[in-house]
């Protein structure tokens, strides 16, 4: 296989770097996942680089591990970004068709989208995505694709995703110093949405919730389009820290007992189960009841869903018959799906997994840990808005494979 056929997705998480290598089967139109790797990263905090060297090292470790498993070498990646610096909003644009021939062309569609993104931007911000939500033709709304139709006034609603330029620059530097070239920067939530949310759910109206370590990302789909998205500064790591502080143990121990014994609902905890934990000194041991974990898990979970509910209510899209789709590592906490139904007052809630009709994936990567990275490699083929202009930066770097070869040589 030619190396150019390999697609790489690199997800820069709250405190982890996760990558996936895949290939696109043109005959079946499916994405075949070849390998993946996920490593902790001390250089990231909430998806933002705080130490370039540490981040570069984690990228190299993750990518090399995935390359070794796949027996392939890659040079280019799709980079997934997240964090509180991401800001989104909706806007509208209009374009007059002044030609005698009133037939709408692809160029007209590009022009109206360009008009919609022509907004004042602070010098420290940049646009990552301009996503069409729907077109209007001569005031007639609900036109999914106007190309080939006739009209005089073409309008479009768009969802715009912006990011802090300095944070994107630091991510790009980390990737570049690791020896890779960025094909495009992608807001990770968009990639996940295309992978785990069905067209029917998007049409009915649904809420996508990605619960990361330090942030929660939410997206609302309605009438088939992305209508709203937001980053919220609370996540699974906050629950872990509450347990660690409350029980006087290490973060690592708190994470372990949260994953093994933690739950959001009391009905899911065994009444008499006793847990033995190690203190901060790594010697002292004590026993607690599993039900005691509820004292730390429930308040933080309620706070998280209260913040989510506030954003949903303020979005003007609070009626969501399609319910909630939960992803992210912290979504595996027992009972969190049921809790989201109760606290958000939704009819249904489910865990989000990759739709099998669009990909082939080994069982070991079919997990929430790899969801964002898998979404990144699928995004170029799955995105449901064909007219989004490419806004990601593609720096003129030394070809990545040459750069890595030179590093190895010297």
One Martini backbone bead per residue (centre of mass of N, CA, C, O) as a GRO file, in nm:
protein
  410
    1UNK     BB    1   0.097   0.035   0.021
    2UNK     BB    2   0.060   0.353   0.008
    3UNK     BB    3   0.128   0.601   0.234
    4UNK     BB    4  -0.097   0.805   0.133
    5UNK     BB    5  -0.342   0.613   0.240
    6UNK     BB    6  -0.278   0.712   0.516
    7UNK     BB    7  -0.456   0.794   0.811
    8UNK     BB    8  -0.423   1.057   1.063
    9UNK     BB    9  -0.519   1.091   1.410
   10UNK     BB   10  -0.490   1.372   1.652
   11UNK     BB   11  -0.566   1.386   1.995
   12UNK     BB   12  -0.593   1.669   2.212
   13UNK     BB   13  -0.634   1.641   2.524
   14UNK     BB   14  -0.643   1.718   2.850
   15UNK     BB   15  -0.397   1.464   2.924
   16UNK     BB   16  -0.388   1.342   2.624
   17UNK     BB   17  -0.258   1.133   2.357
   18UNK     BB   18  -0.435   1.041   2.052
   19UNK     BB   19  -0.407   0.781   1.803
   20UNK     BB   20  -0.488   0.707   1.449
   21UNK     BB   21  -0.485   0.456   1.201
   22UNK     BB   22  -0.592   0.463   0.850
   23UNK     BB   23  -0.818   0.354   0.583
   24UNK     BB   24  -0.962   0.395   0.259
   25UNK     BB   25  -1.236   0.230   0.110
   26UNK     BB   26  -1.356   0.283  -0.204
   27UNK     BB   27  -1.560   0.046  -0.237
   28UNK     BB   28  -1.710   0.060   0.064
   29UNK     BB   29  -1.665   0.346   0.213
   30UNK     BB   30  -1.469   0.266   0.440
   31UNK     BB   31  -1.313   0.276   0.751
   32UNK     BB   32  -0.991   0.142   0.841
   33UNK     BB   33  -0.865   0.038   1.133
   34UNK     BB   34  -0.525  -0.026   1.229
   35UNK     BB   35  -0.443   0.178   1.472
   36UNK     BB   36  -0.333   0.266   1.817
   37UNK     BB   37  -0.271   0.536   2.068
   38UNK     BB   38  -0.232   0.612   2.431
   39UNK     BB   39  -0.099   0.896   2.615
   40UNK     BB   40   0.028   1.067   2.849
   41UNK     BB   41   0.027   1.442   2.920
   42UNK     BB   42   0.205   1.708   3.078
   43UNK     BB   43   0.169   1.938   2.835
   44UNK     BB   44  -0.141   1.923   2.906
   45UNK     BB   45  -0.436   2.151   2.955
   46UNK     BB   46  -0.736   2.134   2.835
   47UNK     BB   47  -0.591   2.123   2.532
   48UNK     BB   48  -0.341   2.288   2.631
   49UNK     BB   49  -0.031   2.411   2.601
   50UNK     BB   50   0.242   2.407   2.865
   51UNK     BB   51   0.452   2.197   2.709
   52UNK     BB   52   0.624   2.127   2.432
   53UNK     BB   53   0.816   1.892   2.499
   54UNK     BB   54   0.606   1.704   2.627
   55UNK     BB   55   0.416   1.699   2.384
   56UNK     BB   56   0.612   1.594   2.175
   57UNK     BB   57   0.677   1.328   2.321
   58UNK     BB   58   0.387   1.215   2.315
   59UNK     BB   59   0.350   1.213   2.013
   60UNK     BB   60   0.579   1.024   1.943
   61UNK     BB   61   0.487   0.782   2.116
   62UNK     BB   62   0.210   0.743   1.984
   63UNK     BB   63   0.288   0.726   1.682
   64UNK     BB   64   0.500   0.498   1.701
   65UNK     BB   65   0.311   0.285   1.818
   66UNK     BB   66   0.112   0.285   1.578
   67UNK     BB   67   0.317   0.225   1.352
   68UNK     BB   68   0.414  -0.047   1.460
   69UNK     BB   69   0.139  -0.192   1.445
   70UNK     BB   70   0.092  -0.115   1.124
   71UNK     BB   71   0.355  -0.099   0.951
   72UNK     BB   72   0.378   0.225   0.934
   73UNK     BB   73   0.433   0.552   0.780
   74UNK     BB   74   0.381   0.888   0.878
   75UNK     BB   75   0.342   1.262   0.814
   76UNK     BB   76   0.030   1.312   0.835
   77UNK     BB   77  -0.232   1.508   1.006
   78UNK     BB   78  -0.519   1.519   1.202
   79UNK     BB   79  -0.609   1.785   1.418
   80UNK     BB   80  -0.732   1.786   1.744
   81UNK     BB   81  -0.935   2.030   1.911
   82UNK     BB   82  -0.960   2.200   2.237
   83UNK     BB   83  -1.126   2.408   2.473
   84UNK     BB   84  -1.195   2.719   2.624
   85UNK     BB   85  -1.098   2.886   2.357
   86UNK     BB   86  -1.343   2.790   2.230
   87UNK     BB   87  -1.563   2.957   1.995
   88UNK     BB   88  -1.919   3.011   1.924
   89UNK     BB   89  -2.139   3.093   1.636
   90UNK     BB   90  -2.392   3.258   1.463
   91UNK     BB   91  -2.464   3.326   1.107
   92UNK     BB   92  -2.528   3.544   0.822
   93UNK     BB   93  -2.574   3.531   0.459
   94UNK     BB   94  -2.553   3.715   0.141
   95UNK     BB   95  -2.641   3.674  -0.227
   96UNK     BB   96  -2.643   3.821  -0.537
   97UNK     BB   97  -2.793   3.738  -0.849
   98UNK     BB   98  -2.694   3.926  -1.142
   99UNK     BB   99  -2.746   3.736  -1.350
  100UNK     BB  100  -2.930   3.619  -1.604
  101UNK     BB  101  -2.831   3.362  -1.496
  102UNK     BB  102  -2.992   3.205  -1.206
  103UNK     BB  103  -2.807   2.975  -1.163
  104UNK     BB  104  -2.675   2.793  -0.916
  105UNK     BB  105  -2.350   2.776  -0.796
  106UNK     BB  106  -2.072   2.683  -0.626
  107UNK     BB  107  -1.963   2.974  -0.618
  108UNK     BB  108  -2.208   3.101  -0.483
  109UNK     BB  109  -2.187   2.937  -0.224
  110UNK     BB  110  -1.905   3.037  -0.145
  111UNK     BB  111  -1.982   3.339  -0.132
  112UNK     BB  112  -2.199   3.325   0.095
  113UNK     BB  113  -2.007   3.207   0.307
  114UNK     BB  114  -1.802   3.437   0.304
  115UNK     BB  115  -2.008   3.650   0.401
  116UNK     BB  116  -2.073   3.506   0.677
  117UNK     BB  117  -1.749   3.529   0.774
  118UNK     BB  118  -1.761   3.852   0.761
  119UNK     BB  119  -1.610   3.932   1.055
  120UNK     BB  120  -1.511   4.059   1.333
  121UNK     BB  121  -1.172   3.995   1.454
  122UNK     BB  122  -0.960   3.925   1.666
  123UNK     BB  123  -0.614   3.897   1.650
  124UNK     BB  124  -0.627   3.625   1.856
  125UNK     BB  125  -0.819   3.506   1.632
  126UNK     BB  126  -0.961   3.209   1.464
  127UNK     BB  127  -1.088   3.022   1.202
  128UNK     BB  128  -1.192   2.682   1.167
  129UNK     BB  129  -1.517   2.700   1.107
  130UNK     BB  130  -1.776   2.685   0.838
  131UNK     BB  131  -2.114   2.584   0.890
  132UNK     BB  132  -2.369   2.489   0.723
  133UNK     BB  133  -2.732   2.490   0.798
  134UNK     BB  134  -2.876   2.659   0.560
  135UNK     BB  135  -3.082   2.755   0.289
  136UNK     BB  136  -3.190   3.044   0.095
  137UNK     BB  137  -3.441   3.116  -0.170
  138UNK     BB  138  -3.612   3.377  -0.197
  139UNK     BB  139  -3.696   3.321   0.125
  140UNK     BB  140  -3.668   3.014   0.102
  141UNK     BB  141  -3.654   2.778   0.321
  142UNK     BB  142  -3.494   2.461   0.333
  143UNK     BB  143  -3.226   2.446   0.153
  144UNK     BB  144  -2.976   2.217   0.121
  145UNK     BB  145  -2.910   2.249  -0.214
  146UNK     BB  146  -2.887   2.510  -0.460
  147UNK     BB  147  -2.759   2.369  -0.681
  148UNK     BB  148  -2.936   2.436  -0.995
  149UNK     BB  149  -3.099   2.653  -0.907
  150UNK     BB  150  -3.324   2.934  -0.902
  151UNK     BB  151  -3.220   3.283  -0.830
  152UNK     BB  152  -3.147   3.605  -0.657
  153UNK     BB  153  -3.140   3.508  -0.340
  154UNK     BB  154  -2.874   3.407  -0.132
  155UNK     BB  155  -2.885   3.221   0.176
  156UNK     BB  156  -2.709   3.172   0.502
  157UNK     BB  157  -2.642   2.956   0.767
  158UNK     BB  158  -2.391   2.962   1.034
  159UNK     BB  159  -2.127   2.784   1.201
  160UNK     BB  160  -1.877   2.922   1.414
  161UNK     BB  161  -1.530   2.838   1.470
  162UNK     BB  162  -1.309   2.941   1.726
  163UNK     BB  163  -0.961   3.034   1.810
  164UNK     BB  164  -0.668   3.055   1.969
  165UNK     BB  165  -0.381   3.122   1.814
  166UNK     BB  166  -0.163   3.046   2.026
  167UNK     BB  167  -0.269   2.757   2.079
  168UNK     BB  168  -0.241   2.657   1.791
  169UNK     BB  169   0.061   2.715   1.760
  170UNK     BB  170   0.155   2.521   1.987
  171UNK     BB  171   0.046   2.267   1.857
  172UNK     BB  172   0.200   2.291   1.587
  173UNK     BB  173   0.484   2.287   1.711
  174UNK     BB  174   0.465   2.009   1.841
  175UNK     BB  175   0.417   1.855   1.580
  176UNK     BB  176   0.663   1.954   1.419
  177UNK     BB  177   0.883   1.858   1.631
  178UNK     BB  178   0.783   1.552   1.591
  179UNK     BB  179   0.757   1.524   1.251
  180UNK     BB  180   0.483   1.664   1.156
  181UNK     BB  181   0.196   1.728   0.946
  182UNK     BB  182  -0.072   1.945   0.902
  183UNK     BB  183  -0.363   1.927   0.729
  184UNK     BB  184  -0.580   1.976   0.973
  185UNK     BB  185  -0.793   2.159   1.182
  186UNK     BB  186  -1.014   2.007   1.435
  187UNK     BB  187  -1.296   2.004   1.596
  188UNK     BB  188  -1.363   1.731   1.778
  189UNK     BB  189  -1.679   1.743   1.796
  190UNK     BB  190  -1.740   1.719   1.493
  191UNK     BB  191  -1.615   1.439   1.452
  192UNK     BB  192  -1.792   1.286   1.651
  193UNK     BB  193  -2.070   1.356   1.533
  194UNK     BB  194  -2.023   1.208   1.254
  195UNK     BB  195  -1.983   0.919   1.402
  196UNK     BB  196  -2.238   0.894   1.639
  197UNK     BB  197  -2.455   1.057   1.483
  198UNK     BB  198  -2.747   1.032   1.344
  199UNK     BB  199  -2.951   1.160   1.108
  200UNK     BB  200  -3.212   1.128   1.279
  201UNK     BB  201  -3.112   1.281   1.530
  202UNK     BB  202  -3.051   1.548   1.387
  203UNK     BB  203  -3.344   1.598   1.291
  204UNK     BB  204  -3.496   1.591   1.568
  205UNK     BB  205  -3.299   1.639   1.808
  206UNK     BB  206  -2.982   1.676   1.980
  207UNK     BB  207  -2.732   1.581   2.236
  208UNK     BB  208  -2.389   1.630   2.256
  209UNK     BB  209  -2.158   1.465   2.496
  210UNK     BB  210  -1.821   1.546   2.590
  211UNK     BB  211  -1.632   1.385   2.847
  212UNK     BB  212  -1.365   1.501   2.981
  213UNK     BB  213  -1.127   1.580   3.205
  214UNK     BB  214  -1.166   1.931   3.192
  215UNK     BB  215  -1.397   1.907   2.971
  216UNK     BB  216  -1.709   2.000   2.816
  217UNK     BB  217  -1.871   1.905   2.515
  218UNK     BB  218  -2.131   2.064   2.320
  219UNK     BB  219  -2.408   1.962   2.095
  220UNK     BB  220  -2.661   2.086   1.868
  221UNK     BB  221  -2.915   1.922   1.688
  222UNK     BB  222  -3.121   2.045   1.404
  223UNK     BB  223  -3.253   1.976   1.115
  224UNK     BB  224  -2.954   1.837   1.042
  225UNK     BB  225  -2.799   2.060   1.219
  226UNK     BB  226  -2.566   2.267   1.353
  227UNK     BB  227  -2.660   2.506   1.619
  228UNK     BB  228  -2.470   2.423   1.877
  229UNK     BB  229  -2.181   2.515   2.087
  230UNK     BB  230  -1.973   2.409   2.381
  231UNK     BB  231  -1.752   2.498   2.648
  232UNK     BB  232  -1.684   2.331   2.966
  233UNK     BB  233  -1.515   2.375   3.294
  234UNK     BB  234  -1.573   2.045   3.326
  235UNK     BB  235  -1.479   1.707   3.456
  236UNK     BB  236  -1.350   1.401   3.541
  237UNK     BB  237  -1.106   1.517   3.711
  238UNK     BB  238  -1.281   1.650   3.931
  239UNK     BB  239  -1.379   1.390   4.056
  240UNK     BB  240  -1.105   1.270   4.124
  241UNK     BB  241  -1.013   1.502   4.315
  242UNK     BB  242  -1.240   1.477   4.519
  243UNK     BB  243  -1.159   1.192   4.609
  244UNK     BB  244  -0.867   1.248   4.692
  245UNK     BB  245  -0.925   1.466   4.906
  246UNK     BB  246  -1.143   1.311   5.076
  247UNK     BB  247  -0.941   1.038   5.118
  248UNK     BB  248  -0.629   1.082   5.108
  249UNK     BB  249  -0.523   1.037   4.806
  250UNK     BB  250  -0.429   0.968   4.508
  251UNK     BB  251  -0.502   1.020   4.185
  252UNK     BB  252  -0.454   0.731   4.086
  253UNK     BB  253  -0.635   0.593   4.299
  254UNK     BB  254  -0.893   0.752   4.242
  255UNK     BB  255  -0.921   0.658   3.948
  256UNK     BB  256  -0.940   0.354   4.005
  257UNK     BB  257  -1.194   0.356   4.196
  258UNK     BB  258  -1.381   0.498   4.004
  259UNK     BB  259  -1.375   0.280   3.776
  260UNK     BB  260  -1.452   0.027   3.963
  261UNK     BB  261  -1.679   0.174   4.190
  262UNK     BB  262  -1.812   0.394   4.052
  263UNK     BB  263  -2.114   0.609   4.081
  264UNK     BB  264  -2.414   0.799   4.045
  265UNK     BB  265  -2.600   0.572   4.154
  266UNK     BB  266  -2.705   0.402   4.434
  267UNK     BB  267  -2.831   0.146   4.282
  268UNK     BB  268  -2.519   0.066   4.168
  269UNK     BB  269  -2.441   0.004   4.470
  270UNK     BB  270  -2.309  -0.193   4.692
  271UNK     BB  271  -2.393  -0.199   5.017
  272UNK     BB  272  -2.126  -0.391   5.139
  273UNK     BB  273  -1.895  -0.271   5.000
  274UNK     BB  274  -1.538  -0.283   5.035
  275UNK     BB  275  -1.259  -0.053   5.033
  276UNK     BB  276  -0.912  -0.052   4.968
  277UNK     BB  277  -0.680   0.208   5.056
  278UNK     BB  278  -0.420   0.434   4.976
  279UNK     BB  279  -0.226   0.660   5.086
  280UNK     BB  280   0.000   0.913   5.024
  281UNK     BB  281   0.242   0.730   5.157
  282UNK     BB  282   0.195   0.421   5.045
  283UNK     BB  283   0.105   0.267   5.334
  284UNK     BB  284  -0.151   0.353   5.423
  285UNK     BB  285  -0.450   0.184   5.524
  286UNK     BB  286  -0.801   0.180   5.422
  287UNK     BB  287  -1.155   0.159   5.480
  288UNK     BB  288  -1.440   0.174   5.261
  289UNK     BB  289  -1.734   0.250   5.131
  290UNK     BB  290  -1.867   0.264   4.824
  291UNK     BB  291  -2.091   0.475   4.901
  292UNK     BB  292  -1.893   0.713   4.968
  293UNK     BB  293  -1.842   0.805   4.670
  294UNK     BB  294  -2.108   0.964   4.629
  295UNK     BB  295  -2.015   1.227   4.786
  296UNK     BB  296  -1.824   1.303   4.523
  297UNK     BB  297  -1.982   1.239   4.255
  298UNK     BB  298  -2.264   1.372   4.261
  299UNK     BB  299  -2.209   1.682   4.290
  300UNK     BB  300  -2.032   1.709   4.030
  301UNK     BB  301  -2.239   1.594   3.832
  302UNK     BB  302  -2.460   1.802   3.888
  303UNK     BB  303  -2.295   2.047   3.805
  304UNK     BB  304  -2.245   1.964   3.514
  305UNK     BB  305  -2.553   1.942   3.429
  306UNK     BB  306  -2.626   2.230   3.501
  307UNK     BB  307  -2.442   2.363   3.291
  308UNK     BB  308  -2.563   2.224   3.048
  309UNK     BB  309  -2.859   2.317   3.089
  310UNK     BB  310  -2.806   2.618   3.065
  311UNK     BB  311  -2.707   2.610   2.771
  312UNK     BB  312  -2.956   2.479   2.647
  313UNK     BB  313  -3.166   2.696   2.735
  314UNK     BB  314  -2.993   2.933   2.581
  315UNK     BB  315  -3.018   2.812   2.270
  316UNK     BB  316  -3.327   2.752   2.163
  317UNK     BB  317  -3.290   2.401   2.191
  318UNK     BB  318  -3.452   2.226   2.428
  319UNK     BB  319  -3.610   2.047   2.224
  320UNK     BB  320  -3.503   1.688   2.241
  321UNK     BB  321  -3.609   1.391   2.117
  322UNK     BB  322  -3.315   1.246   2.072
  323UNK     BB  323  -3.149   1.333   2.300
  324UNK     BB  324  -2.855   1.180   2.433
  325UNK     BB  325  -2.495   1.174   2.357
  326UNK     BB  326  -2.228   0.995   2.501
  327UNK     BB  327  -1.884   1.085   2.551
  328UNK     BB  328  -1.597   0.984   2.670
  329UNK     BB  329  -1.429   0.868   2.937
  330UNK     BB  330  -1.644   0.976   3.164
  331UNK     BB  331  -1.900   0.814   3.038
  332UNK     BB  332  -1.827   0.531   3.200
  333UNK     BB  333  -1.976   0.604   3.433
  334UNK     BB  334  -2.193   0.471   3.628
  335UNK     BB  335  -2.514   0.613   3.542
  336UNK     BB  336  -2.479   0.872   3.354
  337UNK     BB  337  -2.707   0.831   3.152
  338UNK     BB  338  -2.943   0.833   3.356
  339UNK     BB  339  -2.871   1.109   3.484
  340UNK     BB  340  -2.910   1.280   3.226
  341UNK     BB  341  -3.211   1.236   3.201
  342UNK     BB  342  -3.291   1.363   3.474
  343UNK     BB  343  -3.124   1.642   3.474
  344UNK     BB  344  -3.227   1.715   3.158
  345UNK     BB  345  -3.506   1.610   3.078
  346UNK     BB  346  -3.499   1.340   2.904
  347UNK     BB  347  -3.608   1.064   2.719
  348UNK     BB  348  -3.299   1.005   2.630
  349UNK     BB  349  -2.992   0.796   2.666
  350UNK     BB  350  -2.655   0.746   2.528
  351UNK     BB  351  -2.395   0.587   2.408
  352UNK     BB  352  -2.127   0.670   2.190
  353UNK     BB  353  -2.080   0.501   1.882
  354UNK     BB  354  -1.961   0.390   1.614
  355UNK     BB  355  -2.077   0.351   1.306
  356UNK     BB  356  -2.063   0.050   1.134
  357UNK     BB  357  -2.128   0.159   0.833
  358UNK     BB  358  -1.836   0.344   0.828
  359UNK     BB  359  -1.665   0.107   0.981
  360UNK     BB  360  -1.357  -0.064   1.074
  361UNK     BB  361  -1.295  -0.218   1.405
  362UNK     BB  362  -1.117  -0.307   1.645
  363UNK     BB  363  -1.196  -0.377   1.965
  364UNK     BB  364  -0.964  -0.209   2.114
  365UNK     BB  365  -1.085   0.075   1.965
  366UNK     BB  366  -1.390   0.037   2.073
  367UNK     BB  367  -1.372   0.332   2.236
  368UNK     BB  368  -1.368   0.631   2.408
  369UNK     BB  369  -1.063   0.690   2.383
  370UNK     BB  370  -1.087   0.681   2.039
  371UNK     BB  371  -1.319   0.857   1.925
  372UNK     BB  372  -1.181   1.120   1.829
  373UNK     BB  373  -0.961   0.997   1.644
  374UNK     BB  374  -1.160   0.850   1.460
  375UNK     BB  375  -1.315   1.101   1.374
  376UNK     BB  376  -1.076   1.236   1.223
  377UNK     BB  377  -1.042   1.011   0.994
  378UNK     BB  378  -1.355   1.042   0.904
  379UNK     BB  379  -1.430   1.340   0.844
  380UNK     BB  380  -1.359   1.382   0.533
  381UNK     BB  381  -1.599   1.154   0.460
  382UNK     BB  382  -1.861   1.245   0.662
  383UNK     BB  383  -1.926   1.519   0.624
  384UNK     BB  384  -2.246   1.706   0.590
  385UNK     BB  385  -2.071   1.966   0.464
  386UNK     BB  386  -1.950   2.024   0.148
  387UNK     BB  387  -1.905   2.367   0.171
  388UNK     BB  388  -1.664   2.376   0.347
  389UNK     BB  389  -1.408   2.559   0.404
  390UNK     BB  390  -1.074   2.570   0.420
  391UNK     BB  391  -0.901   2.677   0.741
  392UNK     BB  392  -0.667   2.524   0.783
  393UNK     BB  393  -0.335   2.505   0.846
  394UNK     BB  394  -0.044   2.472   0.608
  395UNK     BB  395   0.263   2.443   0.665
  396UNK     BB  396   0.594   2.504   0.533
  397UNK     BB  397   0.743   2.222   0.566
  398UNK     BB  398   0.932   1.984   0.605
  399UNK     BB  399   0.907   1.692   0.512
  400UNK     BB  400   0.836   1.471   0.752
  401UNK     BB  401   1.004   1.223   0.671
  402UNK     BB  402   1.271   1.375   0.644
  403UNK     BB  403   1.287   1.492   0.927
  404UNK     BB  404   1.290   1.217   1.076
  405UNK     BB  405   1.540   1.108   0.931
  406UNK     BB  406   1.735   1.331   1.028
  407UNK     BB  407   1.703   1.282   1.329
  408UNK     BB  408   1.800   0.986   1.327
  409UNK     BB  409   2.081   1.044   1.201
  410UNK     BB  410   2.163   1.279   1.439
   0.00000   0.00000   0.00000
